[in-house]
Amino acid sequence: MKPRRLEPLWRDGWWAGARPLPSPNFGPRPDNEPPGLVVLHSISLPPGVFRGDAVQHLFTNALDSDRHPYFDRLRALRVSAHFFVRRSGEVLQFVACNQRAWHAGVSSWRGRDSCNDWSVGIEIEGLEGLRFANVQYRVLSRLLCAVVNQYPIREIVGHEHVAPGRKTDPGPGFDWLRLRPRLCGCRARAWPLLDDWA
């Protein structure tokens, strides 16, 4: 009996563990530099409403701005992220990791600006101040390990850390310490900052 051929975990920057929903909102990374940072976000549309399809429609420029009063302010917005972790644990991918997604906006980390140029953006379905689902931590840990083992990621931070005063996500409801024991099998270089959140 022939051994089963395993599918590759990554193909051209797309992770096999995610459902691909390509977004038009991306561009090349300057000098094709691989990402060295992960930025975690939280999102729900409208805020506090989970399990709908608005986030994926926003990231693919298909959001009906007339569907909800809150959406009117998003009418001209063109944004994306590499990944979206749903409350159910499903992972969607909108942009290949070797491309630049539009997630961090005006941002800076350790003296370097424009975090979109050199980061992977992961949106987690939730709202600042509210708890995240247990399954989201499990799935996020698996995704982070896959990203860290594929790319030279040095640190994992929140949107609130790269855009302080402007952004507050993922916020106080996100338990950074729950990630640490789940990530111990990944490359150690990515986790020193988690100790700072203790």
N, C-alpha and C positions, 0 to 999 in steps of 0.2 A: 504494500500500500504506500502510495506516494505521500510524503508529508504535505500538509496544507500550506499553501503559500500565504504568508502574512502580508496584509496590506501595509504600506508605509504609514507611519504616524503623521508625517507631514508631506505635503506635496505643493511646491511653489508657494510656501508661506501659509497654506491652508491646513488646519488641524483636522485630523480624521474624526475627532470626538465631537465636532460641532456640525450643526446644520448650516450649510453655506447659503447666505442671502446677500449677494454682492451689492455693495453700495457704490453709487457714482462719486461719492464724496471722499476722494483720496488723492494722493499725489506721490511722486517719488521721494524717497529719503535723500537728503543732500549727500552727495558723494557715495550713494548706496551704502551708507553706514548701517551696520546691524543695530538693532535696539539694545540699549544697556539699562533700561529702566522700565518698570511696570507702574502704571498709574491706575489705581482703583477708583471707581466712581459709583454713585448710586443714582438711579433714575426710576421714575414712574410717571405715566401720563394718563390722565391728569394726575397731579401729585397726590400720592396716597392710594391711587387706583391700580390694582395689580391684575395680572393675567389677561390683559387685553392685547390688542395688536398695534397700539399706537406707537410704541417705541420703535418697532421694526419699520413701521411706515415712515416715521420721522427720519430714520437713518437711510432710507431708500428714496426719499423725496416723494413719498406717496401719501403723506398725511393729509387728510381732508380737514382743512383749517376751519371749516364751518360746522364740523361735527360736534364741537364742544367750545364754549366761550374761552377756555384757557388756551386752546390751540391757535387762536387768532394771533397771539404774540409770537408764535412760531412760524408764521406764514412764510417769511423770507429766509428762515434759518436753514443753513446747509451744514450739517454736522454728521459725524459717524463715530464709530469705535471699532476696534478690532473684534471684540467679543461682547456678548450680552448673556449673562447668567440669569435665567428666569427663576421665579419662586419655585417652580416645579423641579428645577435642576436641569432643565434643557439648556443647552448652550447653542447660541447662534453666532455665526461669524460673518462679518460684513466686509472686512478688508483683510487682505493678505498681510501677514506680519512683516514681510519684507517691503511693504509700502507704508506710507505715512497717512494715518487716519486723522480726522479732524475732531479731537476729543478734549484736549487740555486748554485750548485757547491761549490767552496771554498767560505765560507760566514761566517759572524758573526753579531750578533745583541745583543746590551746591554751586551757585554762581553761573550756571549755564542756562540761558534762556531758550524759549521755543521748544518745550518738552515734546511736542508732537513729532519733531524731527528725529528724536532718538528714543522713543518709548513705544510700548504696547499699551493700548487703552482697553480696560475691561470694565464694562458697566454691569452693575449688580442690581437686579430689580428690587427696589426698596425706597425708603424715604429716610432722610437724615433724622436721627432721633428714635426711629423705630427699629426693632430687632429684625434680623434677617433669619431666613429659614435654615434649619439644621442641614438640609440637603444642599443648600447653596454653599455652605462651608466645605462640605465633602467634595462637591464638584469643582468649586473654585480651587481647592488644593490640588486636585488632579490636573486642572488646566494650568495652574502656575508651575507645577513640576514639569509639565510638557514644554511650556515656554522656556523655562530656565534651562532645561536640558538641551534645547534646540538653539538658543541664542545666548550671547554673553551678558545676561542680565546681572547687574550688580546690586540693585536695590528695588524694593517694592514700597511704594508710597501711596498716599491718597491724594485726590484732587485738592483737598483742603491744604495739603502740605506744599504743593507746587503753585497754588494760587491763593495764598492766605489773604483773608479779608474780602476776597471776591467769591470764593467757593467754600462750601462747608461739607461737602460729601467725601467719603461715605458717611461721615458724621459719628456722633457718640453711640449710635446703635450698633455700629460695626465693632466686633470683638477681635481686635488684632491678635490677642494672645491665643485665640482658638486656632489661628493658622500655624503658629510656631511648631507644636508637636506633630502636626500633619505634614509638615514640610521637611522634617528632619532627614528624609531619604533623598532629598534633592541636593543639587550642588550647593555647598555651604556658602559660597560667595554671595548669594543673594539675600541672606537673612540677617545680617548684622543690625539693620535698622529696626527689626521687629523688637529687639531688646529695648530700644528707646521708647517704645509705646507702653512698656510695663509700668 
